[in-house]
Amino acid sequence: MMKLDILVMAAHPDDAELGCSGTICAEIAKGKKVGILDFTRGELGTRGTPEIRLAESAEATKILGVHTRENLGFRDGFFVNDEEHLMKIIKVIRRYQPEVVLANAIDDRHPDHGKGSALAVDACFKSGLRMIETFEEDGTLQAAWRPKNVFHYIQDRYISPDFIVDISAFWDKKEASIRAFRSQFYDPSSSEPSSYLSSPEFLEFIESRSREFGHAIGVKYGEGFTSYRKLGVNSVLEFL
């Protein structure tokens, strides 16, 4: 079992790259172990196929240097917050015992993002209840585990962040990890139908959002996060 510092949960392959890949790179550069858990294969996407999305996901994983990545194969567009789905996520949380979980935006243009956010929060809480039993594939009983914090990356809709991470040194990696999903984003040679994501303006928007968050804290690029509970510090000097 590899213990993770951070586990990123994402409703679709490419959510993590679009929402928080700069933060992923920043933490890995500090020696932290980071994993990604994709809930679906993105099979309802206008462009590409589930097989293509998985291959693109593998390429993005290499670019980011993520330590582990799994896909639970939930039904894109139709997964729900119920016992069956929760138990699968709880098993992953207990396997990797992350200190922090980064999850989808609490509300967004795509309904799966809000659903994925709520599912992640519920799973993180229930993972800490020892009376819920889960087992590894070899039959070993898993220990209860609750991450210390769940934070939500900001996606399509603007949400005022509770804090912003400086990703200026990792913008190039973030951009490369997004572009690894070639089937989804702007490609003038593609014969696939146009989509919301495939316009050249969409990637410009992603950069503009990162510049906006960066500007708010006096750096070039940033990624914003929200917290469903109040954050505390031991000293005001921690903000320096």
C-alpha positions as CSV (number, residue, x, y, z in Angstrom):
1,M,0.0,0.0,0.0
2,M,1.3,3.4,-1.0
3,K,0.3,6.2,1.4
4,L,-0.6,9.4,-0.4
5,D,-0.4,12.9,0.8
6,I,-3.0,14.1,-1.6
7,L,-5.7,12.2,-3.5
8,V,-7.4,14.1,-6.3
9,M,-11.0,12.9,-7.2
10,A,-12.4,13.8,-10.5
11,A,-15.7,13.0,-12.2
12,H,-14.1,12.8,-15.6
13,P,-10.6,12.2,-17.1
14,D,-9.2,15.8,-17.6
15,D,-11.1,17.4,-14.7
16,A,-8.0,17.1,-12.5
17,E,-5.8,18.5,-15.3
18,L,-8.0,21.5,-15.9
19,G,-8.8,22.2,-12.3
20,C,-5.7,21.5,-10.2
21,S,-2.8,20.1,-12.2
22,G,-0.5,23.0,-11.3
23,T,-1.1,22.3,-7.6
24,I,-0.4,18.6,-8.2
25,C,2.9,19.5,-9.8
26,A,3.8,22.0,-7.0
27,E,3.2,19.4,-4.3
28,I,5.1,16.7,-6.1
29,A,8.0,19.1,-6.5
30,K,8.0,19.4,-2.7
31,G,8.3,15.6,-2.4
32,K,4.7,14.9,-1.7
33,K,2.9,11.8,-3.1
34,V,-0.1,12.5,-5.2
35,G,-2.7,10.2,-6.8
36,I,-5.8,10.7,-9.0
37,L,-9.1,8.8,-8.9
38,D,-11.3,9.3,-11.9
39,F,-14.9,8.3,-11.4
40,T,-15.9,7.8,-15.0
41,R,-14.3,7.2,-18.4
42,G,-16.0,10.2,-19.9
43,E,-17.9,8.1,-22.4
44,L,-20.7,10.7,-22.9
45,G,-18.2,13.3,-24.3
46,T,-19.0,14.7,-27.7
47,R,-15.5,13.8,-29.0
48,G,-13.2,10.9,-28.6
49,T,-14.0,7.4,-27.1
50,P,-13.5,5.9,-23.6
51,E,-10.4,4.1,-24.9
52,I,-8.9,7.3,-26.3
53,R,-9.7,9.1,-23.1
54,L,-7.9,6.5,-21.0
55,A,-4.8,6.6,-23.3
56,E,-4.8,10.4,-23.0
57,S,-5.2,10.1,-19.3
58,A,-2.1,7.9,-19.1
59,E,-0.1,10.4,-21.1
60,A,-1.2,13.3,-18.8
61,T,-0.3,11.2,-15.8
62,K,3.3,10.8,-17.0
63,I,3.5,14.5,-17.7
64,L,2.4,15.4,-14.2
65,G,4.5,12.7,-12.5
66,V,1.5,11.4,-10.5
67,H,2.3,8.4,-8.3
68,T,-0.9,6.4,-9.0
69,R,-4.1,6.8,-11.0
70,E,-7.2,4.7,-11.0
71,N,-10.5,4.9,-12.9
72,L,-13.6,3.5,-11.1
73,G,-15.6,3.1,-14.3
74,F,-18.8,4.8,-13.0
75,R,-21.4,5.6,-15.7
76,D,-20.7,9.0,-17.1
77,G,-23.7,11.2,-16.5
78,F,-25.6,8.6,-14.5
79,F,-23.5,7.9,-11.4
80,V,-25.3,8.7,-8.1
81,N,-24.5,9.2,-4.4
82,D,-25.5,5.8,-3.1
83,E,-24.0,2.9,-1.1
84,E,-22.6,1.1,-4.1
85,H,-20.7,4.1,-5.4
86,L,-19.6,5.3,-1.9
87,M,-18.2,1.9,-1.0
88,K,-15.9,1.8,-4.0
89,I,-14.5,5.2,-3.2
90,I,-14.1,4.4,0.5
91,K,-12.0,1.4,-0.5
92,V,-9.7,3.6,-2.4
93,I,-9.5,6.2,0.4
94,R,-8.6,3.5,2.9
95,R,-6.0,2.0,0.6
96,Y,-4.1,5.2,0.1
97,Q,-4.9,7.0,3.3
98,P,-4.5,10.6,1.9
99,E,-4.1,13.5,4.3
100,V,-6.0,15.8,1.8
101,V,-8.5,15.2,-0.9
102,L,-9.0,17.6,-3.8
103,A,-12.5,17.2,-5.4
104,N,-14.7,18.7,-8.1
105,A,-16.2,22.1,-7.8
106,I,-19.2,22.2,-5.5
107,D,-21.4,23.6,-8.3
108,D,-20.6,23.8,-12.0
109,R,-21.8,23.9,-15.6
110,H,-21.6,20.1,-15.9
111,P,-24.0,18.4,-13.4
112,D,-21.5,15.6,-12.8
113,H,-19.0,18.0,-11.2
114,G,-21.4,18.9,-8.4
115,K,-22.4,15.3,-8.0
116,G,-18.8,14.2,-7.9
117,S,-18.1,16.9,-5.3
118,A,-20.8,15.7,-3.0
119,L,-19.9,12.0,-3.5
120,A,-16.3,12.8,-2.5
121,V,-17.3,14.6,0.6
122,D,-19.6,11.9,1.7
123,A,-17.1,9.1,1.0
124,C,-14.4,10.9,3.0
125,F,-16.6,11.2,6.0
126,K,-17.9,7.6,5.9
127,S,-14.4,6.3,5.3
128,G,-13.7,7.3,8.9
129,L,-16.5,5.2,10.3
130,R,-15.0,1.9,11.6
131,M,-18.4,0.1,11.6
132,I,-18.3,0.3,7.8
133,E,-16.2,-2.6,6.7
134,T,-14.2,-2.8,3.5
135,F,-11.7,-5.3,2.3
136,E,-8.7,-5.4,0.0
137,E,-8.7,-7.8,-2.9
138,D,-6.8,-10.4,-0.8
139,G,-9.5,-10.2,1.9
140,T,-7.5,-8.0,4.3
141,L,-9.8,-5.8,6.4
142,Q,-9.1,-2.2,5.7
143,A,-8.6,0.3,8.6
144,A,-11.0,3.3,8.8
145,W,-9.4,6.5,7.5
146,R,-10.7,10.0,7.2
147,P,-8.7,12.7,5.3
148,K,-7.9,15.8,7.4
149,N,-9.3,18.1,4.7
150,V,-11.4,18.1,1.5
151,F,-10.9,21.1,-0.8
152,H,-12.7,21.8,-4.1
153,Y,-10.9,23.0,-7.2
154,I,-12.8,25.6,-9.3
155,Q,-13.8,24.6,-12.8
156,D,-16.0,26.3,-15.4
157,R,-18.2,28.6,-13.3
158,Y,-16.5,31.3,-11.3
159,I,-16.5,30.6,-7.6
160,S,-14.8,33.0,-5.2
161,P,-11.8,30.9,-3.8
162,D,-11.1,30.5,-0.1
163,F,-7.4,30.2,-1.0
164,I,-5.2,30.3,-4.0
165,V,-2.1,28.2,-4.8
166,D,0.8,29.8,-6.7
167,I,1.4,27.6,-9.8
168,S,3.6,30.0,-11.8
169,A,6.5,27.6,-11.9
170,F,4.3,24.8,-13.2
171,W,2.1,26.5,-15.8
172,D,3.9,24.8,-18.7
173,K,3.3,21.3,-17.2
174,K,-0.3,22.2,-16.5
175,E,-0.9,23.3,-20.1
176,A,0.9,20.2,-21.4
177,S,-1.2,17.9,-19.3
178,I,-4.4,19.5,-20.6
179,R,-3.2,19.3,-24.2
180,A,-2.5,15.6,-23.7
181,F,-6.3,15.2,-24.1
182,R,-6.1,15.9,-27.8
183,S,-9.5,14.5,-28.6
184,Q,-11.2,17.0,-26.3
185,F,-9.6,20.3,-27.1
186,Y,-8.9,22.5,-30.0
187,D,-7.4,20.7,-33.0
188,P,-8.0,22.3,-36.4
189,S,-7.2,19.0,-38.2
190,S,-9.9,17.0,-36.3
191,S,-13.0,15.9,-38.2
192,E,-15.0,15.3,-35.0
193,P,-18.0,17.5,-34.1
194,S,-17.3,20.8,-32.3
195,S,-18.0,21.0,-28.6
196,Y,-17.9,23.5,-25.8
197,L,-14.4,22.4,-25.0
198,S,-13.0,22.2,-28.5
199,S,-13.0,25.9,-29.4
200,P,-9.7,27.7,-29.2
201,E,-11.3,30.2,-26.8
202,F,-11.8,27.5,-24.2
203,L,-8.0,27.0,-23.6
204,E,-7.6,30.8,-23.6
205,F,-10.2,30.9,-20.9
206,I,-8.3,28.4,-18.8
207,E,-5.2,30.5,-19.0
208,S,-7.0,33.7,-18.3
209,R,-8.6,32.1,-15.2
210,S,-5.2,31.0,-13.9
211,R,-3.8,34.5,-14.6
212,E,-6.7,36.1,-12.7
213,F,-6.2,33.9,-9.7
214,G,-2.5,34.5,-9.9
215,H,-3.0,38.3,-10.1
216,A,-5.1,38.1,-6.9
217,I,-2.1,36.9,-4.9
218,G,0.6,38.8,-6.8
219,V,2.0,36.0,-8.9
220,K,1.6,35.1,-12.6
221,Y,-0.5,32.0,-12.4
222,G,-2.7,30.5,-9.6
223,E,-5.4,27.9,-8.9
224,G,-8.3,28.6,-6.6
225,F,-9.9,26.2,-4.1
226,T,-12.9,26.3,-1.8
227,S,-13.5,24.6,1.5
228,Y,-16.8,23.5,2.9
229,R,-15.6,24.2,6.4
230,K,-13.6,27.1,8.0
231,L,-9.9,26.9,7.8
232,G,-7.6,27.6,10.8
233,V,-4.0,28.5,11.2
234,N,-1.7,28.6,14.3
235,S,-0.1,31.9,13.4
236,V,-0.8,34.9,11.1
237,L,2.8,34.4,10.0
238,E,1.7,31.3,8.1
239,F,0.2,33.6,5.4
240,L,3.6,35.0,4.5
